[in-house]
């Protein structure tokens, strides 16, 4: 097909070349036609002058010779006057007759010169010659007009061809530009699509969504921030391939629900953001619930038949006081989503004034974090751990509290999530760790007994290749002996990267640190995980203990956990213990240590130091009841 086009274009351009040549030839010939008409007119006029001169007895042989030359040039198309010989039958006929009459007229002139009585015949032949010359001029003019019309036609055809060529080239270039633009849009669209779900990426979503908000002021818009509850559990239980299928199906369902001037994207993992317009908030909820119902049905009809829970935060533009861009609306929808993350029934939450106040508090915390670290507003508290076999405090956990200059205490539940969200939690981790090392050094320098302290580290530390080295350098800076510092991390880290985690645990052991898992039981880890990880301490989460004295299943589960991990050589610590009944049960199942309000609340550094001084001077074991009477509850 391409070759046919090439041949067609070649033929077209050859035809154009011939047409151009014809036009140029016609233009040149047109000039010759004018000269031809002029000289035929000269023959007509000069002949009449010649006759007049002869009648006045003023013969002119030069004029006769001049007219002979012109007539010869007209007849042959050659001569000094450069006259053409038109290929026209009428003109040729008139020219032949004119030439014959010219010969007759010359005979009449020569006769008249000899005998003036032939005057009348000369005048008649002269008049006849004039008429014939006049007809020859008209024939030349008619031929010239025909040629000019032909030239005009060819010129119009040439102009038309030029216009066609220009239009063709213009169309070709426009088509190329449009194709290129279309290809660029396609590539740009692909670049702005999530590979797995084909939904927009966050960056592309923000561009498109902001344009829609700017363009459609007459529409009421809302931003949805969607999250699957416990999606990590689905990945772990059924595999990532199945999790990916769910995400793709959910994206397909949303896509089918989208209307013109609406858009959605996949933010990350199992989070989606949707921009919809609405007439009523009831309509908004109904549409989203319909989408979520469809994906739930998809799960139920699958072979796995696992229930799936979706929670969603909504931010309506009309409910926001500030003039926010799409990023701000997304943040507020996400903030609303976080308030229902663990909800079982109320899975949809609109951004409102109470959430706005909470967001304001978060922003306030965020803006003062750096200054608080510099001015050491974060205070380390210590919660003692009691060894059940001796009823003695044998170690403690370092906790952190934020004490503002005015004495206000900010709960870790308020500021820790903000540090994590802004990826500054490692700074706080190191701050607490160094404060613990400083205090231990103080005890050692004053000759006091220093008990081991466990220090929490966030999951972000495990993505820092210098984490172990940095902590070891801080410890060495304060010359803290091995065995006094325990690194504590939560169970959720076990699911991030097993190889990295096991390598870090090994490095921590080599550097002289003990390792413990906090909040065991909150997630989905198994005891085999503990066996393979080679940790030193397992802290059993407080969720197991509120009903430990009344629920047989809880008692059996805790007993089996303690029994199994002790076989691995792992020390067990029960968290959140608040009653003596819980203490006695844990003692009966050989739990190693207890941490909770039943003995001690978290206390400031000076208070814990005073407690250690008091206990240090009492050599005998202190009965539990006496501890209860003196504890800080």
Protein Blocks (a to p, Z undefined) as FASTA:
>chain_A
ZZmmmmmmmmmmmmmmmmmmmmmmmmmmmmmmmmmmmmmmmmmmmmmmmmmmmmnopacf
klmmmmmmmmmmmmnopajkopacddbfklmmmmmmmmmmmmmmmmmmmmmmmomklmmm
mmmmmmmmmmmmmmmmmmmmmmmmmmmmmmmmmmmmmmmmmmmmmmmmmmmmmmmmmmmm
mmmmmmmmmmmpcfklopacfklmmmmmmmmmmmmmmbccdddddddehklmmmmmnojk
lmmmmmmmmmmmmmmmpcghiacddfbhjbccdddddfbfklmmmmmmmmmmmmmmmmmm
mmnlpacddddddddfklpmbacdfklmmmmmmmmmmmmmmpcklmcccddfklmmmmmm
mmmmmmmmmmmmmnopaccdddddddfklopafbdcdddddddfkopacdfklmmmmmmm
nopmmmmmmmmmmmmmmmmmmmmmnopacddddddddfklmmpmklmmmmmmmmmmnopa
ehiaccdddfklmmmommlmmmmmmmmmmnopacddehihjlmcdfklmmmnopabdcdd
fklmmmmmmmmklmmmmmmmmmmmmmnopacddehiabfklmmmmmmnopabdcdfkloc
cddfklmmmmmmmmmmpmbacdfklmmmmmcZZ
